[in-house]
Amino acid sequence: MTTYERPSDWEEPVFIPDVDASFERLMVPFDGSHSAEQALGYAVVLARVTGAEIVVVVAYDAPVTVRRRGALVVEDTRAGMRSEAEGLAAEAVAQLQTKGCQARGIVIEGDPVEGILQTADAEEADIILMGRRGLTAELRAVQRIVHAGLAYVTHGSIAEKVTRHATVPVLLVG
């Protein structure tokens, strides 16, 4: 039988540590979902209070083929995905700028989790603000119909993985 003991400081009063809130760079991974739009809204509030720059990151994972015959189709798809990602980043940045925020966009091809985490480090982000449910969750109903009732299984959400591995605070919204 496992026994549990209270921590040695159990009876101490609640302690609230001082937190460095001098944010210079806020990072918002953005996929166009409603939750991601809410994250942009929170980023605007925080940027107005702190004067921080907002970095919008659009990450996409392009398809790969091992057959020569599929290479042209995959390259067309990859180019289309890149164009969509660039358009999405530009639209989000433009909206942020109309709200008086300093903002710029970054587009990353590859695993979204790795891209988000590496970009947060490279850009020296002070905090990541992201939707807790991305576009995949919003499209799940459509995917179930397309898969004709077969269970659609995802191997963990992007937000959950970013939260678990980020070296800076992560604020999930939505």
N, CA, C and O of each residue as an XYZ file, in Angstrom:
696
protein
N       0.829     -1.171      0.000
C       0.000      0.000      0.000
C       0.885      1.250      0.000
O       1.857      1.336      0.750
N       0.541      2.191     -0.832
C       1.307      3.425     -0.933
C       0.823      4.418      0.110
O      -0.380      4.602      0.293
N       1.755      5.048      0.784
C       1.389      6.098      1.737
C       1.832      7.438      1.172
O       2.871      7.564      0.525
N       1.024      8.397      1.438
C       1.316      9.738      0.952
C       1.563     10.654      2.134
O       0.851     10.601      3.136
N       2.569     11.487      2.008
C       2.883     12.438      3.058
C       2.752     13.849      2.495
O       2.985     14.092      1.311
N       2.381     14.748      3.359
C       2.307     16.148      2.970
C       3.721     16.695      2.795
O       4.647     16.264      3.482
N       3.883     17.640      1.879
C       5.200     18.278      1.743
C       5.588     18.973      3.042
O       4.720     19.355      3.827
N       6.869     19.138      3.267
C       7.348     19.724      4.523
C       6.864     21.157      4.733
O       6.761     21.613      5.871
N       6.566     21.872      3.644
C       6.111     23.257      3.782
C       4.589     23.398      3.699
O       4.078     24.473      3.386
N       3.885     22.333      3.973
C       2.425     22.291      3.842
C       1.734     23.389      4.651
O       0.756     23.975      4.187
N       2.215     23.660      5.810
C       1.573     24.625      6.693
C       2.008     26.067      6.419
O       1.463     26.999      7.009
N       2.976     26.254      5.538
C       3.438     27.601      5.205
C       2.345     28.351      4.444
O       1.519     27.730      3.775
N       2.334     29.677      4.542
C       1.348     30.447      3.769
C       1.641     30.328      2.267
O       2.756     30.004      1.857
N       0.628     30.593      1.478
C       0.785     30.559      0.021
C       1.855     31.575     -0.375
O       1.875     32.704      0.116
N       2.725     31.158     -1.257
C       3.811     32.021     -1.730
C       3.615     32.293     -3.212
O       3.495     31.365     -4.011
N       3.582     33.556     -3.570
C       3.483     33.941     -4.979
C       4.820     34.536     -5.395
O       5.178     35.623     -4.941
N       5.557     33.848     -6.246
C       6.883     34.343     -6.643
C       6.769     35.546     -7.577
O       5.782     35.698     -8.297
N       7.783     36.387     -7.552
C       7.858     37.476     -8.516
C       8.173     36.864     -9.881
O       9.037     35.996    -10.006
N       7.464     37.328    -10.885
C       7.635     36.802    -12.230
C       8.087     37.942    -13.136
O       7.532     39.040    -13.086
N       9.083     37.681    -13.951
C       9.545     38.679    -14.906
C       8.505     38.797    -16.017
O       8.364     37.899    -16.847
N       7.784     39.906    -16.024
C       6.729     40.107    -17.023
C       7.147     41.151    -18.051
O       6.297     41.816    -18.642
N       8.430     41.295    -18.262
C       8.913     42.255    -19.252
C       8.972     41.572    -20.618
O      10.045     41.356    -21.182
N       7.798     41.242    -21.127
C       7.718     40.535    -22.402
C       8.176     41.424    -23.552
O       7.740     42.569    -23.682
N       9.053     40.884    -24.378
C       9.490     41.579    -25.579
C       8.961     40.890    -26.835
O       8.756     41.533    -27.865
N       8.740     39.576    -26.743
C       8.326     38.818    -27.918
C       7.294     37.770    -27.520
O       7.563     36.889    -26.704
N       6.120     37.882    -28.106
C       5.045     36.911    -27.905
C       4.958     36.059    -29.162
O       4.997     36.590    -30.272
N       4.841     34.756    -29.005
C       4.746     33.887    -30.172
C       3.367     33.240    -30.210
O       2.889     32.700    -29.212
N       2.739     33.304    -31.381
C       1.417     32.711    -31.563
C       1.458     31.727    -32.724
O       1.452     32.144    -33.883
N       1.501     30.416    -32.431
C       1.336     29.436    -33.511
C      -0.086     29.579    -34.055
O      -1.044     29.601    -33.284
N      -0.225     29.675    -35.369
C      -1.529     29.996    -35.946
C      -1.861     29.053    -37.087
O      -1.090     28.902    -38.034
N      -3.035     28.414    -36.981
C      -3.494     27.500    -38.031
C      -4.833     27.917    -38.634
O      -5.414     27.189    -39.438
N      -5.314     29.089    -38.241
C      -6.584     29.570    -38.775
C      -7.795     29.093    -38.011
O      -8.913     29.478    -38.352
N      -7.620     28.270    -36.989
C      -8.757     27.769    -36.206
C      -9.321     28.871    -35.317
O      -8.680     29.898    -35.097
N     -10.526     28.642    -34.811
C     -11.144     29.616    -33.917
C     -10.331     29.796    -32.637
O     -10.204     30.912    -32.134
N      -9.787     28.713    -32.112
C      -8.948     28.807    -30.912
C      -7.694     29.626    -31.181
O      -7.272     30.413    -30.334
N      -7.102     29.449    -32.339
C      -5.901     30.209    -32.701
C      -6.242     31.694    -32.858
O      -5.438     32.557    -32.505
N      -7.430     31.991    -33.385
C      -7.872     33.382    -33.474
C      -8.014     33.986    -32.082
O      -7.661     35.146    -31.867
N      -8.533     33.197    -31.128
C      -8.631     33.686    -29.752
C      -7.239     33.958    -29.177
O      -7.048     34.930    -28.447
N      -6.276     33.108    -29.501
C      -4.905     33.318    -29.030
C      -4.363     34.641    -29.571
O      -3.653     35.353    -28.860
N      -4.688     34.976    -30.816
C      -4.279     36.270    -31.360
C      -4.901     37.407    -30.557
O      -4.248     38.415    -30.289
N      -6.154     37.241    -30.176
C      -6.826     38.268    -29.369
C      -6.137     38.488    -28.035
O      -5.948     39.629    -27.612
N      -5.760     37.400    -27.367
C      -5.035     37.525    -26.102
C      -3.654     38.133    -26.323
O      -3.167     38.893    -25.486
N      -3.027     37.804    -27.439
C      -1.719     38.372    -27.751
C      -1.826     39.886    -27.930
O      -0.937     40.627    -27.510
N      -2.910     40.345    -28.550
C      -3.122     41.787    -28.719
C      -3.199     42.467    -27.350
O      -2.557     43.494    -27.127
N      -3.978     41.897    -26.444
C      -4.105     42.471    -25.099
C      -2.746     42.541    -24.416
O      -2.374     43.577    -23.864
N      -2.013     41.448    -24.454
C      -0.711     41.396    -23.791
C       0.297     42.331    -24.465
O       1.097     42.973    -23.785
N       0.260     42.407    -25.787
C       1.172     43.299    -26.511
C       0.883     44.757    -26.194
O       1.811     45.559    -26.085
N      -0.367     45.110    -26.047
C      -0.724     46.496    -25.711
C      -0.216     46.875    -24.319
O       0.210     48.008    -24.097
N      -0.262     45.947    -23.406
C       0.183     46.214    -22.033
C       1.701     46.266    -21.947
O       2.255     47.089    -21.218
N       2.380     45.388    -22.691
C       3.836     45.253    -22.552
C       4.634     45.906    -23.667
O       5.834     46.131    -23.511
N       3.995     46.217    -24.792
C       4.721     46.745    -25.942
C       5.489     45.687    -26.711
O       6.353     46.013    -27.525
N       5.181     44.421    -26.459
C       5.898     43.312    -27.093
C       5.527     43.170    -28.567
O       4.448     43.566    -29.007
N       6.452     42.597    -29.294
C       6.222     42.217    -30.689
C       5.501     40.868    -30.702
O       5.750     40.014    -29.851
N       4.610     40.687    -31.672
C       3.917     39.403    -31.830
C       4.505     38.701    -33.055
O       4.545     39.261    -34.150
N       4.956     37.471    -32.848
C       5.472     36.650    -33.947
C       4.444     35.559    -34.226
O       4.199     34.695    -33.385
N       3.852     35.608    -35.403
C       2.866     34.613    -35.823
C       3.613     33.505    -36.560
O       4.347     33.764    -37.513
N       3.417     32.269    -36.108
C       4.098     31.129    -36.721
C       3.053     30.207    -37.342
O       2.163     29.704    -36.656
N       3.172     29.998    -38.632
C       2.311     29.048    -39.333
C       3.200     27.879    -39.735
O       4.124     28.028    -40.534
N       2.908     26.721    -39.171
C       3.697     25.518    -39.449
C       2.821     24.508    -40.174
O       1.653     24.325    -39.832
N       3.389     23.860    -41.169
C       2.656     22.834    -41.898
C       3.586     21.679    -42.208
O       4.794     21.856    -42.370
N       3.009     20.504    -42.287
C       3.779     19.298    -42.560
C       3.411     18.826    -43.960
O       2.333     18.273    -44.179
N       4.315     19.050    -44.898
C       4.055     18.711    -46.302
C       4.171     17.209    -46.527
O       4.949     16.538    -45.848
N       3.405     16.677    -47.476
C       3.465     15.242    -47.760
C       4.781     14.838    -48.410
O       5.448     15.645    -49.057
N       5.131     13.592    -48.227
C       6.350     13.028    -48.797
C       5.952     11.791    -49.590
O       5.038     11.066    -49.196
N       6.630     11.550    -50.698
C       6.350     10.358    -51.475
C       7.642      9.564    -51.675
O       8.739     10.123    -51.665
N       7.491      8.266    -51.855
C       8.657      7.426    -52.125
C       8.626      6.894    -53.550
O       9.523      6.156    -53.958
N       7.605      7.262    -54.306
C       7.488      6.822    -55.695
C       7.710      7.992    -56.634
O       7.234      9.101    -56.391
N       8.422      7.736    -57.686
C       8.696      8.802    -58.653
C       7.425      9.346    -59.268
O       7.310     10.551    -59.488
N       6.469      8.478    -59.547
C       5.259      8.928    -60.225
C       4.475      9.941    -59.406
O       3.751     10.762    -59.968
N       4.606      9.895    -58.115
C       3.866     10.821    -57.265
C       4.601     12.104    -56.978
O       4.038     12.996    -56.343
N       5.839     12.235    -57.420
C       6.660     13.393    -57.069
C       6.063     14.707    -57.550
O       6.063     15.688    -56.806
N       5.559     14.750    -58.771
C       5.018     15.993    -59.310
C       3.793     16.430    -58.522
O       3.656     17.606    -58.185
N       2.908     15.492    -58.227
C       1.700     15.806    -57.454
C       2.086     16.312    -56.076
O       1.512     17.285    -55.589
N       3.042     15.669    -55.449
C       3.474     16.070    -54.116
C       4.097     17.455    -54.160
O       3.830     18.271    -53.277
N       4.915     17.743    -55.158
C       5.541     19.071    -55.268
C       4.484     20.151    -55.472
O       4.587     21.235    -54.898
N       3.465     19.861    -56.288
C       2.368     20.812    -56.470
C       1.632     21.035    -55.149
O       1.282     22.165    -54.808
N       1.403     19.955    -54.411
C       0.730     20.050    -53.111
C       1.583     20.835    -52.133
O       1.074     21.692    -51.411
N       2.877     20.550    -52.105
C       3.797     21.259    -51.207
C       3.791     22.759    -51.515
O       3.731     23.581    -50.600
N       3.851     23.110    -52.789
C       3.849     24.522    -53.183
C       2.530     25.187    -52.787
O       2.513     26.329    -52.328
N       1.447     24.472    -52.967
C       0.137     25.002    -52.575
C       0.026     25.202    -51.074
O      -0.526     26.198    -50.608
N       0.558     24.241    -50.318
C       0.527     24.363    -48.862
C       1.371     25.547    -48.400
O       0.974     26.289    -47.501
N       2.522     25.718    -49.014
C       3.400     26.848    -48.655
C       2.691     28.171    -48.939
O       2.716     29.090    -48.120
N       2.064     28.253    -50.103
C       1.348     29.466    -50.478
C       0.209     29.759    -49.498
O       0.026     30.903    -49.081
N      -0.551     28.729    -49.133
C      -1.640     28.892    -48.154
C      -1.093     29.350    -46.804
O      -1.664     30.238    -46.171
N       0.007     28.751    -46.365
C       0.614     29.109    -45.077
C       1.096     30.554    -45.098
O       0.883     31.291    -44.136
N       1.739     30.961    -46.179
C       2.213     32.343    -46.289
C       1.052     33.323    -46.284
O       1.128     34.383    -45.662
N      -0.024     32.968    -46.980
C      -1.220     33.819    -47.003
C      -1.859     33.938    -45.629
O      -2.288     35.018    -45.223
N      -1.920     32.819    -44.919
C      -2.505     32.811    -43.580
C      -1.673     33.666    -42.625
O      -2.224     34.437    -41.839
N      -0.358     33.533    -42.690
C       0.528     34.335    -41.835
C       0.386     35.824    -42.164
O       0.294     36.657    -41.263
N       0.369     36.146    -43.442
C       0.259     37.551    -43.859
C      -1.074     38.150    -43.410
O      -1.126     39.298    -42.969
N      -2.137     37.380    -43.524
C      -3.455     37.874    -43.103
C      -3.492     38.132    -41.597
O      -4.011     39.156    -41.154
N      -2.945     37.211    -40.817
C      -2.926     37.383    -39.359
C      -2.081     38.596    -38.975
O      -2.487     39.387    -38.124
N      -0.910     38.747    -39.597
C      -0.032     39.884    -39.303
C      -0.737     41.193    -39.664
O      -0.684     42.153    -38.894
N      -1.387     41.243    -40.807
C      -2.100     42.459    -41.223
C      -3.193     42.818    -40.214
O      -3.363     43.989    -39.873
N      -3.925     41.823    -39.741
C      -4.980     42.082    -38.746
C      -4.385     42.607    -37.446
O      -4.938     43.521    -36.835
N      -3.267     42.037    -37.020
C      -2.607     42.499    -35.793
C      -2.121     43.934    -35.953
O      -2.225     44.737    -35.025
N      -1.591     44.255    -37.127
C      -1.093     45.608    -37.364
C      -2.222     46.627    -37.383
O      -2.025     47.770    -36.969
N      -3.406     46.234    -37.860
C      -4.546     47.159    -37.826
C      -4.977     47.439    -36.387
O      -5.637     48.443    -36.118
N      -4.607     46.557    -35.470
C      -4.915     46.759    -34.050
C      -3.782     47.503    -33.335
O      -3.798     47.637    -32.111
N      -2.808     47.981    -34.098
C      -1.724     48.767    -33.538
C      -0.572     47.965    -32.969
O       0.250     48.505    -32.227
N      -0.496     46.693    -33.300
C       0.568     45.842    -32.770
C       1.719     45.715    -33.762
O       1.520     45.729    -34.976
N       2.914     45.593    -33.222
C       4.077     45.271    -34.044
C       4.043     43.759    -34.237
O       4.056     43.011    -33.260
N       4.001     43.303    -35.483
C       3.859     41.868    -35.739
C       4.591     41.476    -37.011
O       4.780     42.284    -37.919
N       4.995     40.219    -37.050
C       5.592     39.639    -38.256
C       5.258     38.156    -38.277
O       4.916     37.570    -37.249
N       5.358     37.561    -39.449
C       5.016     36.153    -39.615
C       6.206     35.309    -40.021
O       7.135     35.771    -40.684
N       6.144     34.056    -39.599
C       7.159     33.070    -39.971
C       6.411     31.821    -40.432
O       5.473     31.373    -39.773
N       6.830     31.267    -41.561
C       6.233     30.040    -42.085
C       7.274     28.931    -41.993
O       8.423     29.099    -42.402
N       6.847     27.797    -41.450
C       7.760     26.675    -41.233
C       7.182     25.424    -41.876
O       6.022     25.076    -41.653
N       8.001     24.753    -42.675
C       7.612     23.457    -43.223
C       8.261     22.367    -42.385
O       9.462     22.406    -42.117
N       7.464     21.406    -41.978
C       7.978     20.295    -41.173
C       7.032     19.995    -40.033
O       5.908     20.495    -39.990
N       7.493     19.181    -39.120
C       6.680     18.815    -37.974
C       6.297     20.074    -37.200
O       7.175     20.803    -36.739
N       4.991     20.340    -37.050
C       4.571     21.571    -36.377
C       5.099     21.718    -34.944
O       5.503     22.811    -34.547
N       5.098     20.641    -34.176
C       5.570     20.730    -32.787
C       7.045     21.127    -32.755
O       7.424     22.068    -32.057
N       7.867     20.413    -33.506
C       9.295     20.729    -33.544
C       9.518     22.153    -34.054
O      10.344     22.890    -33.517
N       8.782     22.526    -35.084
C       8.922     23.867    -35.653
C       8.561     24.954    -34.659
O       9.261     25.961    -34.551
N       7.480     24.756    -33.939
C       7.044     25.734    -32.942
C       8.081     25.852    -31.830
O       8.459     26.960    -31.449
N       8.540     24.727    -31.312
C       9.504     24.743    -30.214
C      10.844     25.347    -30.645
O      11.428     26.146    -29.913
N      11.329     24.970    -31.825
C      12.597     25.508    -32.312
C      12.496     27.011    -32.594
O      13.427     27.770    -32.323
N      11.357     27.422    -33.140
C      11.169     28.842    -33.428
C      11.064     29.649    -32.141
O      11.596     30.757    -32.063
N      10.392     29.115    -31.140
C      10.303     29.811    -29.851
C      11.692     30.054    -29.282
O      11.972     31.130    -28.753
N      12.565     29.054    -29.388
C      13.942     29.209    -28.903
C      14.727     30.188    -29.772
O      15.384     31.090    -29.253
N      14.660     30.012    -31.091
C      15.432     30.855    -32.004
C      15.005     32.322    -31.930
O      15.840     33.222    -32.032
N      13.719     32.556    -31.756
C      13.185     33.921    -31.698
C      13.232     34.504    -30.289
O      12.874     35.662    -30.073
N      13.679     33.690    -29.337
C      13.726     34.098    -27.929
C      12.367     34.605    -27.447
O      12.262     35.661    -26.825
N      11.335     33.824    -27.752
C       9.981     34.163    -27.316
C       9.911     34.123    -25.792
O      10.512     33.261    -25.151
N       9.175     35.059    -25.233
C       8.992     35.103    -23.785
C       7.807     34.254    -23.336
O       7.760     33.791    -22.197
N       6.859     34.058    -24.235
C       5.673     33.269    -23.948
C       5.077     32.803    -25.269
O       5.213     33.474    -26.293
N       4.417     31.653    -25.240
C       3.692     31.136    -26.403
C       2.215     31.196    -26.058
O       1.794     30.680    -25.022
N       1.432     31.820    -26.917
C      -0.018     31.863    -26.749
C      -0.614     31.071    -27.897
O      -0.378     31.391    -29.062
N      -1.386     30.038    -27.577
C      -1.931     29.213    -28.661
C      -3.291     28.649    -28.302
O      -3.648     28.532    -27.129
N      -4.037     28.305    -29.328
C      -5.332     27.674    -29.122
C      -5.144     26.271    -28.589
O      -4.222     25.558    -28.985
N      -6.028     25.882    -27.686
C      -5.898     24.539    -27.126
C      -6.437     23.482    -28.077
O      -6.077     22.310    -27.963
N      -7.284     23.873    -29.004
C      -7.810     22.955    -30.018
C      -7.593     23.586    -31.375
O      -8.113     24.665    -31.659
N      -6.832     22.918    -32.203
C      -6.512     23.473    -33.508
C      -7.483     23.086    -34.596
O      -8.576     22.577    -34.347
N      -7.053     23.340    -35.791
C      -7.869     23.084    -36.971
C      -8.226     21.609    -37.105
O      -9.309     21.278    -37.589
N      -7.335     20.723    -36.686
C      -7.614     19.287    -36.769
C      -8.862     18.932    -35.983
O      -9.698     18.162    -36.455
N      -8.994     19.491    -34.782
C     -10.173     19.212    -33.962
C     -11.434     19.736    -34.628
O     -12.485     19.098    -34.568
N     -11.331     20.899    -35.265
C     -12.498     21.478    -35.928
C     -12.916     20.661    -37.150
O     -14.094     20.622    -37.505
N     -11.951     20.016    -37.784
C     -12.249     19.238    -38.986
C     -12.573     17.777    -38.690
O     -12.905     17.015    -39.598
N     -12.477     17.389    -37.431
C     -12.658     15.984    -37.071
C     -14.000     15.430    -37.542
O     -14.066     14.295    -38.013
N     -15.068     16.214    -37.421
C     -16.381     15.736    -37.861
C     -16.382     15.451    -39.355
O     -16.946     14.449    -39.796
N     -15.759     16.318    -40.131
C     -15.671     16.110    -41.573
C     -14.842     14.863    -41.877
O     -15.195     14.075    -42.755
N     -13.751     14.691    -41.155
C     -12.891     13.533    -41.387
C     -13.620     12.238    -41.088
O     -13.433     11.250    -41.798
N     -14.446     12.220    -40.056
C     -15.204     11.001    -39.737
C     -16.159     10.644    -40.868
O     -16.341      9.471    -41.193
N     -16.756     11.648    -41.452
C     -17.652     11.389    -42.580
C     -16.843     10.845    -43.753
O     -17.244      9.872    -44.391
N     -15.708     11.473    -44.036
C     -14.859     11.035    -45.146
C     -14.377      9.607    -44.932
O     -14.300      8.830    -45.883
N     -14.056      9.260    -43.703
C     -13.562      7.915    -43.396
C     -14.700      6.904    -43.215
O     -14.472      5.780    -42.767
N     -15.902      7.302    -43.560
C     -17.069      6.406    -43.551
C     -17.233      5.653    -42.236
O     -17.441      4.439    -42.210
N     -17.135      6.399    -41.166
C     -17.397      5.782    -39.859
C     -16.194      5.148    -39.190
O     -16.294      4.728    -38.038
N     -15.059      5.064    -39.869
C     -13.879      4.495    -39.231
C     -13.361      5.479    -38.188
O     -13.424      6.693    -38.381
N     -12.862      4.956    -37.107
C     -12.354      5.821    -36.042
C     -11.137      6.590    -36.543
O     -10.211      6.003    -37.104
N     -11.145      7.872    -36.344
C     -10.015      8.700    -36.722
C      -9.203      8.954    -35.459
O      -9.694      9.555    -34.503
N      -7.974      8.498    -35.466
C      -7.147      8.561    -34.273
C      -6.014      9.552    -34.495
O      -5.316      9.494    -35.507
N      -5.838     10.457    -33.546
C      -4.680     11.339    -33.590
C      -3.740     10.907    -32.479
O      -4.171     10.360    -31.464
N      -2.471     11.151    -32.676
C      -1.459     10.710    -31.717
C      -1.004     11.861    -30.835
O       0.195     12.114    -30.713
N      -1.949     12.560    -30.222
C      -1.607     13.653    -29.320
C      -1.716     14.991    -30.018
O      -1.331     15.129    -31.179
N      -2.231     15.956    -29.322
C      -2.424     17.268    -29.933
C      -1.130     18.065    -29.946
O      -0.226     17.837    -29.142
N      -1.066     18.984    -30.859
C       0.088     19.863    -30.967
C       0.197     20.712    -29.712
O       1.289     20.864    -29.164
N      -0.909     21.264    -29.249
C      -0.885     22.114    -28.053
C      -0.364     21.346    -26.842
O       0.424     21.878    -26.059
N      -0.792     20.124    -26.691
C      -0.351     19.322    -25.538
C       1.151     19.081    -25.599
O       1.834     19.188    -24.579
N       1.669     18.762    -26.760
C       3.102     18.497    -26.907
C       3.933     19.765    -26.731
O       5.000     19.734    -26.118
N       3.443     20.878    -27.268
C       4.163     22.144    -27.093
C       4.198     22.504    -25.608
O       5.239     22.908    -25.088
N       3.072     22.358    -24.935
C       3.005     22.675    -23.503
C       3.979     21.824    -22.711
O       4.642     22.314    -21.798
N       4.065     20.567    -23.056
C       4.926     19.645    -22.313
C       6.414     19.931    -22.530
O       7.216     19.725    -21.619
N       6.793     20.401    -23.722
C       8.216     20.521    -24.047
C       8.749     21.954    -24.161
O       9.954     22.144    -24.327
N       7.897     22.940    -24.076
C       8.346     24.327    -24.226
C       9.235     24.744    -23.060
O       9.059     24.295    -21.927
N      10.184     25.607    -23.363
C      11.077     26.139    -22.318
C      10.602     27.486    -21.796
O      11.234     28.075    -20.919
N       9.485     27.977    -22.336
C       8.881     29.225    -21.877
C       7.429     28.949    -21.502
O       6.888     27.911    -21.882
N       6.787     29.851    -20.766
C       5.374     29.620    -20.427
C       4.512     29.517    -21.686
O       4.795     30.139    -22.710
N       3.460     28.718    -21.577
C       2.508     28.539    -22.668
C       1.113     28.859    -22.133
O       0.690     28.312    -21.115
N       0.408     29.744    -22.823
C      -0.957     30.083    -22.451
C      -1.875     29.484    -23.506
O      -1.837     29.880    -24.671
N      -2.704     28.522    -23.091
C      -3.673     27.901    -24.003
C      -5.011     28.593    -23.845
O      -5.470     28.824    -22.726
N      -5.631     28.921    -24.950
C      -6.936     29.575    -24.935
C      -7.906     28.829    -25.838
O      -7.510     28.024    -26.681
N      -9.160     29.112    -25.643
C     -10.182     28.514    -26.504
C     -10.803     27.333    -25.880
O     -11.685     26.713    -26.475
